Amino acid sequence: MLGIVITGHGMFASGLLQAVEQIIGKQPLCVAIDFSDDMTTEQLYQKLYAAREACDLGKGGVFLTDLLGGSPFRQAAQLALIHPQWQVITGTNMQLAVEMMMIDDEMNAVEFRDMALECGHRGLTSLWHEQQQQQVKPQVLPDDTDGI
């Protein structure tokens, strides 16, 4: 099983993990590291380092970050460059997190990364687009009914 470290600004990480666990249950190899406004990037790096160590069973893992180019992304990227069995995904959303944490644990970090991007893209849509895809049409009553 891969380790997963969720990180982001404010309470993004802990909020996302709490929501995921409400839907699919406790995730033993998943850690949330919030980047609060009183934390330095060095403190964030140290917390991410410790989280990676705590949830890596030797197969590597994935950092799920909130914003491309933000401090959580950059600090996770520094760790991934040192530990190539770890991948960094950014723009994480609920769809991605839930689907990927429910997937079979035989996946490696690169396979996880690629599939996670598909899940994340699938989760970004609108009602209008979903209706167009499903070709939802208004229900029409037969002519012989009075509508009552």
SULJOHU-V297433 format. One record per pair of residues at least 4 apart in sequence whose ideal C-beta (glycine too) atoms are under 7 Angstrom apart, sorted by the first residue. I is the first residue (numbers start at 1). GAP is how many residues later the second one is. Records with the same first field share a line. If there is no record, write none. Layout:
I = GAP ; GAP
//
This chain:
1 = 28 ; 56 ; 58 ; 104
2 = 57 ; 58 ; 59 ; 60 ; 103 ; 105 ; 107 ; 110
3 = 26 ; 49 ; 52 ; 53 ; 54 ; 58
4 = 25 ; 26 ; 51 ; 57 ; 58 ; 60 ; 97
5 = 26 ; 28 ; 43 ; 46 ; 47 ; 50 ; 56 ; 58
6 = 7 ; 10 ; 11 ; 24 ; 26 ; 58 ; 86
7 = 6 ; 26 ; 28 ; 41 ; 56 ; 58 ; 65 ; 69
8 = 4 ; 5 ; 27 ; 57 ; 58 ; 59 ; 64
9 = 26 ; 57 ; 58 ; 61 ; 63
10 = 24 ; 26
11 = 4 ; 23
12 = 4 ; 22 ; 54
13 = 4 ; 19 ; 20 ; 21
14 = 4 ; 18 ; 20
15 = 4
16 = 4 ; 78 ; 81
17 = 4 ; 13 ; 15
18 = 4
19 = 4 ; 75
20 = 4 ; 7 ; 77 ; 78 ; 81
21 = 4 ; 5 ; 6
23 = 75
24 = 74 ; 77 ; 78
27 = 74
29 = 26 ; 28
30 = 25 ; 71
31 = 20 ; 23 ; 24
33 = 14 ; 15 ; 18
35 = 4 ; 9 ; 36 ; 37
39 = 4 ; 5
41 = 4 ; 30 ; 34
42 = 4
43 = 4
44 = 4 ; 27 ; 28 ; 31
45 = 4 ; 30 ; 33
46 = 4
47 = 4
48 = 4 ; 27 ; 28 ; 31
49 = 4 ; 30
50 = 4
51 = 4
52 = 4 ; 9 ; 27 ; 31 ; 34
55 = 6
56 = 4 ; 5
59 = 49
60 = 25 ; 26 ; 49
61 = 25 ; 48
62 = 24 ; 25 ; 27 ; 47 ; 50 ; 51
63 = 13 ; 17 ; 23 ; 25 ; 26
64 = 25 ; 28 ; 33
65 = 7 ; 8 ; 11 ; 23 ; 24 ; 25 ; 27
66 = 4 ; 6 ; 26
67 = 6 ; 23
68 = 5 ; 22 ; 23
69 = 4
70 = 4
71 = 4
72 = 4
73 = 4 ; 15 ; 17
74 = 4
75 = 4
76 = 4 ; 12
77 = 4 ; 11
78 = 4
79 = 4 ; 7
80 = 6 ; 7 ; 8
85 = 24
86 = 23
87 = 22 ; 23 ; 25 ; 26
89 = 24 ; 27
91 = 29
92 = 4 ; 5 ; 28
93 = 27 ; 30 ; 31
94 = 4 ; 29
95 = 4 ; 24 ; 25 ; 27 ; 28
96 = 4 ; 20 ; 23 ; 24 ; 27
97 = 4
98 = 4
99 = 4 ; 20
100 = 12 ; 15 ; 16 ; 19
103 = 4
107 = 4 ; 5
108 = 4
109 = 4
110 = 4
111 = 4
112 = 4
113 = 4
115 = 4
116 = 4
117 = 4
118 = 4
119 = 4
120 = 4
125 = 4 ; 5
126 = 4
127 = 4
128 = 4
129 = 4
130 = 4
131 = 5
141 = 4 ; 6
//
